[in-house]
Amino acid sequence: MKRFWLAALSLASASLGAQDLLYAQRGNPSALLVNPAADLDARIWLALPSLHANLQASFAAGDVLGDDLGTLWRQFPSESAGIRSQTDLNLFSMGFKAKKTTLWLGASLNLDAGILLDRDLVGFALWGMKDASGQVDLNYDGNFSQTSSILSARSNLHLGIQREFKKLRLGATLNASQMLAQAQLGFDSLGLRSTDRGNGFNDLLLYSQGGLALTTNPGVGLDIFNGTLDFDAQEALSNSLWSLDLGGSYDASKRWRLAASVQGIPLGTMAIEQDSALRFDGRIPFSGFSYNSGIDTSLNPGAYFDSLLFQVRSLAQGSPVGLSSFSPIRRVDLAANWRSPKKIHQLGLHYLARSRPALSYQALAAEYHGFYGRRLQLSASYTQPLTGSVAMRPSLSVQTTVRLAAGLALNFGTSSANMLPQPVTTANGDLTVGLPANLDRLNANVGLHWMLYDKSYRKNAKARRTEKKAAKKTKKAAKASS
């Protein structure tokens, strides 16, 4: 049963959302939210709601399956076990291009959630004070301070501008972000220490220093306990944090394009008042506890737990804890891409850094982008994480944009093509589902938009055809004269 629940946690990392490949794709309005200088190739567009999300486990299936659970858990590669999710819902985006200038506006929602349990806390829940050999160690010292949780919801309004020059494209987006609600639990220290008294009894010490904070936007009017919501848009907008996104791309030559962007540059600060907060700060000692209930003792277990509960409640003090904070979602991207002579194929390297409430990481990706006319785009990348707030495995991403009828286009993809469960035949001939050892997430993204393309593509295509015909005529005339 223990193995089942840990496996279920790994399987729970099935989700939606991989948008890094949109950074260099053309003709997709969703790219503006990750790259202010994206090449939209559009005269006018309307992007319908699209979903981008990510649910990331702090471990892979191979960390908890395939061997004795006790052995695997004591070799666990992370300090904590859990999941963290990020969901981005692009509500709408619309814009137009006038000569060399593009203007657009949009709205989006960002949801972050996560819970992490300290590795020692999970081990204590599974095996108590037993060591690797299965023997009870009354001189136990468990540090559970990596336990934390976060829940954050925010809305955003975007106003962007982009300007094209001969070899340079610059873009900027002004964002107004409203914190709808945020709850956060964290500890500077949390643990349980046991000291063997040598007579079958031991002294226990439970200590903690941390807190829980809950904050909601005054305009939201959310009452969690009564289950009511009274939304006031004007008041919600008045409590906005302003930030700026900047990006640019430069054609260094006919083959090389360089791109860079920074998102989430704060334009000031926003003070937030916590609706409620609890601070956990103290120590609970207890002397004379028997780990083995079979040992005769004059202690009353019921009285002990009543006393323990009372002391735990005394640690929770209603006062500000300083945990809750609100800042823009930050992204940094650097990319260098080589393009084929006809600009159909593109190969590049992409450095990316992300920082948001539930997940922060840095990674390096090798990417391919194929532009097969305006009806089909294919992209793929191999991403190697460099650092992260949780352990992350290398991933293989694929992304495609397909043009449908009447100006509509559909984009979808996944960033876990190398982690998909596969059918497996057991030794008994039974067909089952096999989980790759590196499975720590399942990702996808989906979006739909309508757009009229820029006329420059047709003009360039016509010019290339004319040039090609002229070259054939010249070659034919040269042969005839010879």
N, C-alpha and C positions, 0 to 999 in steps of 0.2 A: 504494500500500500504506500509506503514511504517513497519507493522508487516511482510508483505511478504518479504521485502528485508532483514530483520533481520533473518527470517527463512531460506532464501536462503543462507545467510552467514553460517548458521549452517550446511545446507545440503552440502555446498561446501567443507566440511571437509571429502570428500571421496577421498581416496588415496591408495597408495601402500607403503608397507614397514614395516615389523616387524622382526627384526633379532636377538633380544636378546636370543630367544630360541635356536639359532644355537650355542650358546656358549658351550653347553654340548652335542650337537649331534655328532655322529660319522659318518665318511664316507662322509663328505660334505666339499669340498674345500673352500666354502664361509665362513666357520667358522674361517679360518685363519685370516680374516680381522677383526674379533671381539675377537679372542682368539689365540694368537701366539702359545700356547701350546695345541691346539685342537687335539683330537685323530682322525686322518684321516682314519686310517685303510686301507692305500693305498700304492701300490708299485709305481704307476705312474698315473698321472691324467692330464686332460685338462678340465678346467672349461670354458664353453661358457658364453656369456654375461648374467648377472642376474641383476634384478632390485630390489632395496630396497629404499623405500621412505616413507615419513610421512607428512601429512598435518593436523596440529593440530589447532583446534579452541580454543579460549581463554574462551569459554563458551559452555554450553550444550544446547540441544534443549529445555529442561525444563526451562531454564533461560529466554526464550523469547516467549514461547508458553504456552497456557493453562490458561491464566488469562489476566486481563487488562494490556496492554503493559506498560502504565505509571507506574503502581504499580510494575510490574516485573523489569522494567529498574532501578527504584530508589532503588531496592533491589539487583541490579546486584552484583555478588560476586567478580568481578575483577575490577581493576583500569582502564583497557583498554579492548577494544573489537577488535578482528581481527583474522587473521589466519597466521600461520607460517608453511612453508613447508621445508622438507629436502628430497633430492633425492640422492641416492647412486647408481651409475651404475658401476658394476664390469665388465670391458671390457674383461679381460681374466685372467686366472691363470693357471700355469703349473708347475709341479714339479715331483720329484721322491724320492724314499727312497733307500738308500744304507746301508744295515745292520741296525744300530741303528740311523742313521742320515738321516734327510729329508731336502732337499733343494728345494726352490720354488721361482718363481718370478711372478709378476702380475702388472696390471695397473687398475686404477679406476678413476671415476669422482665423485665429490661431488658438489651438487647444493643446495644452501640455499636461501630462499626468505621469506619475511614476511612483513606484514603491521599491525600496531596496532594504533587504534584511541582511544584517551583518552575518558573515560566514560563521563566526563563532556562535551567534545566536541560533542559527539553523542547526548547527551541530549539537548545541545544548538541548534543543527541542527534540532532536532525534535520539541522542544517546546519553543525555544528562552529563554526569561528571566522569564518564568512562573514557579511558585513554585509548590509543590505537590497538592495544592488546585486549581490550574489553574489560579491563580492571577499573574499579572505581577509584578515582584519585581525589581524596578529600582535601588535598591542597590545590584546589581548582582555582584558576584565575581566568575568567571570561571577559573579554573586552567586546562590547556590542555597539560601539560608538558609530559604526558605519551605517546604522539603521536610519533611514530617512524616507520622507514622502513629499510629493509636490503635486498640486493641482492648480492650474492656471488657465484662465480664459481671457482673451482680449479681442477687440475688434479694431479694424484699421480702415482709414480712408486714404487713398493715394491720388496724387496729382503729379503727373510726369510730363517732361519735355525732352525731346531728343533733336539733335541738330547734326546734319551731315555736311562734311567738307570733302575735299578732293580725296584724301586718303584717311581721313579721321572721322570718327563718329563719337559724339559725346552725348551722355544722357544723365538726367538728374530727376529724382523723385522726392517729393515732399510728403511725409507720412504723418498722420495724426492718429495715434494709438490710444485706445481707451481700455483700461483694465476693467473687465467685467467682474471677475472674482479671482481670488487667489488664496490658497491654503497651503501652509508649509510646516512640516515637522522636521526637526533636526536636533542633533546632540553634539556637544563638544566632548562629553564623556558619558558613557553608560556601560555598566558592567556589574558582574556578580563575582565576589571573591569568597572563597572558602578556606578555612584554616583548620587542620586536623588537631584536635585536642588530645589525641592519643588514648581516649577511653571509649571509643565508639561514637563520640559526639564531635561536632565541628561547629565553628563559628562562621556565620554568614554575614556578608556585608553587601547590600545593594546600594549602588551610588549612581547618581545621574546629574547632569548639567546640560540643559537644553530647553526647548520650548515648542509650543504650537501656536501659530498665528493664523487668523482668518480675516481677510479684508475683502470688501465688496464696494463697487462703485455706487455712490449715493443715488445716481440716476437709475440704477438697476432695480433697487428696492427688493432685493432677494431676501426672503426669510426661510432659511433652510428648515428650521424646526416646525414651522407651520405650513411649509410647502406653498408659499405665495410668491408672486412676482409682479411688481408694479414698475414698468419700464417708462422712464422719462428721457426721451432722446436728447432734448436740449440740455438737460443737466448732465447726461452722460458725456456729451460732446464737450461740455465746458471743462471737464476733467480729462484733458487730453495731454499726452506726452508727444512732443513734436520731434521728428528725426529726419535725417536726410540720407538718401542713397545717391552715390556718384559712380559713374562707370564710363569707360571709353574703350574703343578698339582702334587699332592703327595698322594699316596695310604697309608693312615695312618693305615689301617687294610684291611682285606678281604672285609669288608662291607663299609668302609668310604673312600671317595675320597675328598680331599680339593684342591681348585683351586683359583688362583689369577692372575691378570694381570693389567698392567698399559700401556696405549697407548697414544702417542702424547707427549713424553718427548722431548722437543726442544734441538737440538744440535747447539745452536747459535741463532742469530737473523737475520732478513732480513729487511733492510730499504726499504720502498716503497715511491715513489714519486707520489703525487696526480696529475692526469691529469688536473683536474679542481675542484674548491671548491668555495662554497658560505658560508659566515658567516652572520647569522642573529643576530644582536645585537643592540637593541635600544628600544625606547618607542614612541608610536604615540598617543598623546592626542588629543581629539576633544571636544570642549565645545559647548553646545547648541543643542545637538542632540535630536530630538523628536522620542520616540519609537512609538507613535501613529501618523501615517501620516495624520490622520484626523484633527489634531490640526494645526491651522493657524500658520505659521512660516515664517520668512523672509529668512530662509536658503534655498539655492538651492540644492536639493538632488543630481542632476547631478554633480554640482561643488564639493559637499562633497565627492562623490565616486571617482571623478577624483583626488582630493587632497589626498584621502586615498591611492589610487593605487600608486601615485607618492611617497608617504612616505614609503609604503611597499617596493617599488623598491629600495629606498634609504637604506633600512636595509640590502639588499643583497649586500654584498661586496665581490669582487673576491679576496680571500686570503685564505691561509691554515687554516683549522679548527681543525685539530688534531683528527678527528673522525675515519678515516680509519686505520685499523690495520690488521695484518695478523699473525695468530698463528696456530699451529696444532690443528686438531680436537682431543679432549681429552676424554678418556674413562677410568674408573676404575671399576673393577669387583672383587667381592669376592664371592665364592660359596662353599658350603658344601653339599655333596650328599651321601645318603645311598643307597647301591645297594643290591638287592636280592641275595640269594645264587647262582643262575645261571646267575646273572648280566643281566637279562632280563628287570627288572623294577628298576627304580631309582627315589628316592624322595629327594628333596633338597631345600635349601634356597639360594637365590641369591641377593646380594646387587649390585646395578649398579648406576653409576654416569656418566652423559653425559654432554659435553660442546662443543657447536659449534655455528656458527654465529647466527642461527635463533632460537635455542632452547637449554636450559640447564635445567637439572632436576636430582633429586636423587629418587630412588625407591627401594622397597624391594619386591621380588617375591618368591612365593611358587611354585615349579616346579615339574612336573612328566615327565620322559622320558622312553619310552618303546622301547626296541631294539628287534624286532621280526625277528631275522635273518637279513641277509643282504638285503632282498627284501623289508622290510617295517620298518620304524621308525615312532613313534607317540610321540609327546610332547605337553604338555599343562602347562599353568601357570596362576596364579592369581597375578596381580601386583598392589601394593598399592603405589602411588606416595607419596613421603615425602616432597620434596620442588621442585619448578620449576619456570622458568621465566614467565610462564603463568599457569593459573589454569588447572589441569589435573584430570580426574576422574579415579577410579580404572578400570582395564581392564582385560578381560579374553582372553588369547592367545592360539592358537593351531598351530601346525606346523607338517608337515609330509614330509618324503623323501621316494619315491617309486622307486625301481629299475626297469628299462625297459629292453628291449632286447639289446644285443651287448654291454654291459658295460655302457649303458646310464642310468642316474638316474635323476629324476625330483623332485624338492623340492618346496613346496608352503605352505602358511599359512596365518593367519590373527591374529591381536592383538586386534580385536574388536568383538569377538564372542558374547559378551553380549550387543552389541550396534546395531545389525543389524535391519533395518526396517522390519516390519512384516505386513502381510495383516490383516486388521481390518474391521469388519462389523459395520456400523453405525446404529443408532436407526431406520433409514428409510430402513434398509436392503441393503444399498449400500456397495459395497466392495471398500475399499480404502487402502492406505498405512499408517501405524502408525509409528511414530517416538518415540523411547524410550526417556524418559526424560534425561537419562545420555549420550545421543549421542553427543560426541564432536569430533569424528573421525571415519573413516572406513579404516582399514588397511589390506594389503595383501603383500606377497612377492612371487616371482617366480624366479626359476633358473634351469639351465640344465647343467649337467656335464658328462664327460666320465672318467672312472677310472678302473684300475685293482686292485683288493683288495690284501691286504697283506696276505701272505700264513700262517701267524701265527694263523689266525682265524680257518682255516681248520685243522691245526695241533692240536690246542686246542680242537676243536670239536671231532676230531678223538680220542684224548687222553681221553676225557670224555666218549666217547662210549666204548672204551676199558676198562676203569675203571669200568663202569657200568656193562659190561658183566662179568668182573672178580668178581665183588661183587655178581652177581646172581649165578655164579658157586660156589662161596664159601658158599653162603646161602643154595644152593641145596645140596652140599656135607655135610653140617652140618646136614640138615634134614635127609639125607640118613643114616648117621652114628648113628643118635639117634633112 
